[in-house]
Amino acid sequence: MRDKNYSYVVIFGPEIWPLQEYGGVSRYCYELISNLSALGTNVRVLLGPNRNPYKDMFDPKLLIELADNSPSEVSRGITHALENYDVGIYHATYFHSANLEVALRKGLKTVVTVHDLIGDLFPQKIRWFQRRNRAQEYVANRCDLIITDSENTKSDLETIYKISPIKIRVIHLGAGTLKKSANPAPPTFTPYVLHVGNRNGYKNFKLTVEAISKSNKLKKLQIAAFGGGDFTTSERRKFAETGMGSRIVHLSGTDESLDNLYRNAVALVYPSLYEGFGIPPLEAMRLHCPVIASDRASIPEVCGSDVFYINPDSIASLQEKLIQLIENPESYDSERAHAHSLKFTWENTASKTLSVYSELIDRKS
């Protein structure tokens, strides 16, 4: 029987789940889908074989299991999802041109979320990245509507892909509260600053290492790098060259672990040269952890006036803010930063996304 409250179904593609075991895009998709379902939206998730832990967190009633992640299985999954509905929206979870074409042939309205254009702004010679960049541009141009995380990425889409602003909707991400450990113990390597996520290239982790290693006033400060994979041989060599080999620790683990690190850090240092959005600063602000962040790209748009900004090309700029924070911690207004972070919720993200879906459904073909 057709649902009397909603005449359409939103079908999320299987693209992202086999590509990540964890990761920001997976988390976005999980939070969006869960909150849309909580709002009463008819949601189905196409799910092929994968090792992504988020697959076990979904309400099983939302899932349509696929034998594999091929376009033919996507076609079968879409047919299943549409059994009780005349109209469907296909929200691609990543960039797969063949899957998008299947959805278009099925007559679905199509949406994709473009989080950033890092691959185009910081190109790599790795073939996988080059294929991904081409697929992203194709899907972005071919789909009916694009959602993006920030005005900054919207501007990049207009400039780099030449996409009309009429086709783009900006919806900020949420920043939920991490689960707190039942028996938290302060880390033994204090005092430390925290780096969250990848460290290579545009993430600019080297600035943090160099700034701390070259300042006598920061000689007691250590660095905790959470996530982003184990340190590489070249990283360890660089740490040794700067005298930081014993002062940098790599950690990974659960949300509880990250929560504890935020709560005990001198600051989250976020020197990225580019971000499509940037969730870690908001997570830190939510937990009253001071944030020292780059003044580039979307970061000021997201963080407002409630963090310490630095020039990410300047070692001296970071050193100055770290020393200020250590010598005068009251100069950072953690309460105001916390209040700012509360503006960003996954419920708001889902509600605004639902409005975009309704807009698409109301359009005449």
MORAJO-V813629 format. One record per backbone hydrogen bond with DSSP energy under -1.0 kcal/mol. CO is the residue of the C=O (numbers start at 0). NH is the residue of the N-H. If there is no record, write none. Layout:
co:CO nh:NH
co:CO nh:NH
This chain:
co:8 nh:88
co:9 nh:43
co:10 nh:90
co:11 nh:45
co:15 nh:18
co:15 nh:19
co:20 nh:52
co:22 nh:26
co:23 nh:27
co:24 nh:28
co:25 nh:29
co:26 nh:30
co:27 nh:31
co:28 nh:32
co:29 nh:33
co:30 nh:34
co:31 nh:35
co:32 nh:36
co:33 nh:37
co:34 nh:38
co:35 nh:40
co:36 nh:39
co:41 nh:9
co:43 nh:11
co:44 nh:63
co:46 nh:65
co:51 nh:54
co:52 nh:55
co:53 nh:56
co:58 nh:61
co:59 nh:62
co:61 nh:44
co:63 nh:46
co:69 nh:73
co:70 nh:74
co:71 nh:75
co:72 nh:76
co:73 nh:77
co:74 nh:78
co:75 nh:79
co:76 nh:80
co:77 nh:81
co:79 nh:82
co:81 nh:84
co:86 nh:8
co:87 nh:108
co:88 nh:10
co:89 nh:110
co:90 nh:12
co:95 nh:99
co:96 nh:100
co:97 nh:101
co:98 nh:102
co:99 nh:103
co:100 nh:104
co:101 nh:105
co:102 nh:107
co:103 nh:106
co:108 nh:89
co:109 nh:144
co:110 nh:91
co:111 nh:146
co:116 nh:120
co:117 nh:121
co:125 nh:129
co:126 nh:130
co:127 nh:131
co:128 nh:132
co:129 nh:133
co:130 nh:134
co:131 nh:135
co:132 nh:136
co:133 nh:137
co:134 nh:138
co:135 nh:139
co:136 nh:140
co:137 nh:141
co:138 nh:142
co:144 nh:111
co:145 nh:168
co:146 nh:113
co:147 nh:170
co:149 nh:153
co:150 nh:154
co:151 nh:155
co:152 nh:156
co:153 nh:157
co:154 nh:158
co:155 nh:159
co:156 nh:162
co:163 nh:166
co:164 nh:167
co:166 nh:145
co:168 nh:147
co:190 nh:221
co:191 nh:265
co:192 nh:223
co:193 nh:268
co:194 nh:225
co:198 nh:204
co:199 nh:202
co:200 nh:203
co:201 nh:272
co:203 nh:206
co:204 nh:208
co:205 nh:209
co:206 nh:210
co:207 nh:211
co:208 nh:212
co:209 nh:213
co:211 nh:214
co:214 nh:217
co:215 nh:218
co:217 nh:220
co:221 nh:192
co:222 nh:248
co:223 nh:194
co:224 nh:250
co:225 nh:196
co:231 nh:235
co:232 nh:236
co:233 nh:237
co:234 nh:238
co:235 nh:239
co:236 nh:240
co:237 nh:241
co:238 nh:243
co:239 nh:242
co:243 nh:246
co:246 nh:222
co:248 nh:224
co:250 nh:226
co:253 nh:257
co:254 nh:258
co:255 nh:259
co:256 nh:260
co:257 nh:261
co:258 nh:262
co:259 nh:263
co:266 nh:193
co:267 nh:291
co:269 nh:293
co:274 nh:297
co:278 nh:282
co:279 nh:283
co:280 nh:284
co:281 nh:285
co:282 nh:286
co:283 nh:288
co:284 nh:287
co:289 nh:267
co:290 nh:307
co:291 nh:269
co:292 nh:309
co:295 nh:298
co:297 nh:301
co:298 nh:302
co:299 nh:303
co:302 nh:305
co:307 nh:292
co:309 nh:294
co:310 nh:313
co:313 nh:317
co:314 nh:318
co:315 nh:319
co:316 nh:320
co:317 nh:321
co:318 nh:322
co:319 nh:323
co:320 nh:324
co:321 nh:325
co:322 nh:326
co:323 nh:327
co:327 nh:330
co:328 nh:331
co:331 nh:333
co:332 nh:336
co:333 nh:337
co:334 nh:338
co:335 nh:339
co:336 nh:340
co:337 nh:341
co:339 nh:342
co:340 nh:343
co:343 nh:174
co:344 nh:348
co:345 nh:349
co:346 nh:350
co:347 nh:351
co:348 nh:352
co:349 nh:353
co:350 nh:354
co:351 nh:355
co:352 nh:356
co:353 nh:357
co:354 nh:358
co:355 nh:359
co:356 nh:360
co:357 nh:361
